[in-house]
Amino acid sequence: MKAKSHPDGAIDLSQGTPVDPTPDFIQRALQEASNAPGYPVTTGSAELRSAIASYCREVLGAQGDFDVLPVIGSKEFVAWLPFMLRSKRVLIPEIAYPTYRVGAIIAGSHVEEVGIEATMWNSQPGDLIWVNTPSNPTGRVHSVDEIKKAMEHRSVGAVVAVDECYFSFGDAKKPISTFSLTEGNNRNFLTVHSLSKRSNLAGYRGAFVAGDPDLISRLLEIRKHAGMMAPTPVQHAVSVALGDEAHVEKQAKLYAQRRRRLTPALARKGFRVDHSEAGLYIWCSNGAEDWAQVAWFADRGILVTPGNFYGKGGTSHIRIALTATDSKVDEAIERILAS
Ligand SMILES: Cc1ncc(COP(=O)(O)O)c(C=O)c1O
């Protein structure tokens, strides 16, 4: 309310929804496939399956035996995975995207918040463990060692699901896909990737999961009967988008430039930036309680997100999204520095 009453209007840096256009060649692909009288295939068209598998091998470094499955945006997958796997306990990062918790609640599972250090986790057979790198909201990138330690929990029968939906936006650190670290043993491992941010396709709902063929076949069986199929035009658009990295590199540069411009302005006003080495967000704090920091920005007509939205560990931080146009980011910088 306060931010909206600013004389020049509010600048929304609270939502991680892309604002840069969907590349023309992807829009054309969607149109090309718009004559779609028949039902789409849940497992994905041959074209899409091949595009996802190539992406996994060539860009993510996948080795060994794995299967792939399109999903209707990665949020849908995150929300329903615990239910589909009948997970009794779900381990989630202590500061995390809220849907990991929501999914566990839908499934009636016990939720346990865990820190980064995976040797401290107490997993049991049948548990589902979520890892998110780069993280929303912190922008933290897991090290190879951290990922490997998390993956060791598979040996007791836990499923490790790694959400890499910000994989393409490395900045100070370059994310490494978990797929490249399995040495071909993909048992009890799933990774989810999304085109929402990678290709500015959030409105299309295009994402995929890849990993353990047995787990994927269980998920496929449920998804077929539950009508969870990606629309045919979207399947084609995603296939085309996955074959191009040039547009992704361009977008990654835009986010990095926005981060580079905003960070010094925040520092001048006493905000310390933590992590934020990749992804779409700046995770920062001036030491006050999160709502007081939200109010500081609202006084300047800027909307940001309080850290408590991501768990109790976030109550002294705020999240600033880089999903605003360059001119809006410049305007935000002026407002931050003006007072
Ligand atoms: C960590 C994380 N996972 C998954 C999603 C869902 O993205 P989508 O459903 O657009 O693929 C988001 C969206 O912000 C996210 O931050």
PDBQT file of the ligand as one rigid body, heavy atoms in Angstrom, charges set to zero:
ROOT
HETATM    1  C1  LIG A 401      13.343 -22.659  -6.545  1.00  0.00    +0.000 C 
HETATM    2  C2  LIG A 401      12.176 -22.637  -7.464  1.00  0.00    +0.000 A 
HETATM    3  N1  LIG A 401      11.712 -23.799  -7.959  1.00  0.00    +0.000 NA
HETATM    4  C3  LIG A 401      10.664 -23.835  -8.796  1.00  0.00    +0.000 A 
HETATM    5  C4  LIG A 401      10.023 -22.681  -9.191  1.00  0.00    +0.000 A 
HETATM    6  C5  LIG A 401       8.832 -22.774 -10.093  1.00  0.00    +0.000 C 
HETATM    7  O1  LIG A 401       9.071 -22.269 -11.359  1.00  0.00    +0.000 OA
HETATM    8  P1  LIG A 401       8.179 -22.699 -12.613  1.00  0.00    +0.000 P 
HETATM    9  O2  LIG A 401       6.943 -23.364 -12.095  1.00  0.00    +0.000 OA
HETATM   10  O3  LIG A 401       7.856 -21.437 -13.314  1.00  0.00    +0.000 OA
HETATM   11  O4  LIG A 401       9.000 -23.635 -13.428  1.00  0.00    +0.000 OA
HETATM   12  C6  LIG A 401      10.466 -21.444  -8.712  1.00  0.00    +0.000 A 
HETATM   13  C7  LIG A 401       9.774 -20.217  -9.122  1.00  0.00    +0.000 C 
HETATM   14  O5  LIG A 401      10.040 -19.134  -8.740  1.00  0.00    +0.000 OA
HETATM   15  C8  LIG A 401      11.570 -21.428  -7.830  1.00  0.00    +0.000 A 
HETATM   16  O6  LIG A 401      12.048 -20.272  -7.333  1.00  0.00    +0.000 OA
ENDROOT
TORSDOF 0
